[in-house]
Amino acid sequence: MKLRSLIILLSFSAQLAVAATKSDSPVTTEHKACEVVRAAGSRLHLANENGPGAYWCGVAVVRKGYWVVDLHRGDETAPDDWHGSSLVGYYGVRMKDGEVFEWNVIDETPVRPATAQSTEREVANGAIE
């Protein structure tokens, strides 16, 4: 009985994580795509730290029915002596419903819906410290 309850809980959690990455309407502008990705970043803790104004977007381009956005963490204006990258990752926002996907920049295709688990996997594999 406990195993069944655990499976139901995990299934429900996964559905909530995917639902948390969707917009309520079509995404028709670059500005809206950025808002959707920033909101998903905050809700799903895509970066190691969150906070007010924690996320910002680089350029958004349209590819195969998606807005492709490079999501960054931190202040847009880093000090001149700062070295490193603020890039969290590339995300595709499906134009028809606003669902956010991790984006494969090589193939220019969506990989999977963006979730907190995908970021945890990268931390565990040493891709993010």
C-alpha positions in Angstrom: 0.0 0.0 0.0 2.8 2.4 0.8 4.5 1.7 -2.5 1.3 2.5 -4.4 0.9 5.8 -2.5 4.4 6.7 -3.3 4.0 6.0 -7.0 0.8 8.1 -7.1 2.5 10.9 -5.3 5.5 10.8 -7.7 3.2 10.8 -10.7 1.3 13.7 -9.4 4.5 15.6 -8.7 5.8 15.1 -12.2 2.5 16.3 -13.6 2.7 19.5 -11.5 6.3 20.1 -12.6 5.2 20.0 -16.3 2.1 22.1 -15.6 4.4 24.6 -13.9 6.2 25.2 -17.2 3.1 26.1 -19.2 1.6 29.4 -20.1 -2.2 29.9 -20.2 -2.2 31.1 -23.8 -0.2 31.1 -27.0 3.2 32.9 -26.8 3.4 35.3 -29.7 6.2 37.7 -28.7 9.8 37.5 -27.7 9.0 39.4 -24.5 6.3 36.9 -23.5 8.6 34.0 -24.2 11.2 35.5 -21.9 8.6 36.0 -19.2 7.5 32.4 -19.4 11.1 31.1 -19.2 12.0 33.4 -16.3 8.9 32.3 -14.4 9.7 28.6 -15.1 13.3 29.3 -13.9 12.1 30.7 -10.6 9.4 28.0 -10.0 11.7 25.1 -10.9 14.9 26.5 -9.5 16.8 26.0 -12.8 19.8 27.8 -11.4 21.5 27.0 -8.0 20.1 30.2 -6.4 16.9 32.2 -6.8 15.8 35.6 -5.8 14.1 38.7 -7.1 15.3 39.5 -10.5 17.4 36.4 -10.5 16.8 35.5 -14.2 17.2 37.4 -17.5 17.0 36.4 -21.1 19.4 36.8 -24.0 18.2 36.7 -27.5 15.0 34.8 -28.4 14.7 33.4 -31.9 11.9 31.4 -33.6 12.7 27.8 -34.6 10.1 25.2 -35.7 7.2 26.6 -33.7 9.2 27.5 -30.6 10.8 30.6 -29.2 14.4 29.6 -28.3 15.7 31.6 -25.3 19.0 31.6 -23.6 18.3 31.9 -19.9 20.8 33.6 -17.6 21.1 33.9 -13.8 22.3 37.0 -12.0 22.8 40.6 -12.9 22.9 41.5 -16.6 25.8 43.9 -15.8 28.7 42.0 -14.4 31.8 43.8 -13.1 34.6 44.2 -15.6 36.9 41.9 -13.6 34.3 39.1 -13.4 35.0 35.9 -15.3 32.6 33.1 -15.9 29.2 32.5 -17.5 25.7 33.4 -16.2 24.1 31.0 -18.7 21.7 28.5 -17.1 20.7 26.9 -20.4 18.7 27.1 -23.6 15.0 26.6 -23.5 12.3 26.3 -26.1 8.9 27.9 -25.4 6.3 26.2 -27.6 4.4 29.0 -29.3 1.0 27.3 -29.3 0.7 26.7 -25.5 3.8 28.1 -23.8 5.2 24.8 -22.5 8.9 25.2 -21.7 11.4 22.5 -22.9 15.1 22.0 -22.6 16.5 22.8 -26.0 19.2 20.9 -28.0 21.2 23.7 -29.7 23.0 21.2 -32.0 19.8 19.6 -33.5 17.6 22.7 -32.8 15.0 20.5 -31.3 13.2 20.3 -27.9 14.6 17.6 -25.7 12.1 17.2 -22.8 9.9 19.4 -20.7 12.0 21.6 -18.3 11.8 20.2 -14.8 13.6 20.6 -11.5 14.8 17.0 -11.9 16.6 17.8 -15.1 18.7 20.4 -13.2 19.3 18.0 -10.3 20.6 15.5 -12.8 23.1 18.0 -14.2 24.3 18.8 -10.6 24.7 15.1 -9.8 26.7 14.6 -13.0 29.0 17.5 -12.2 27.8 19.7 -15.1 26.6 22.3 -12.6 28.3 23.0 -9.3 
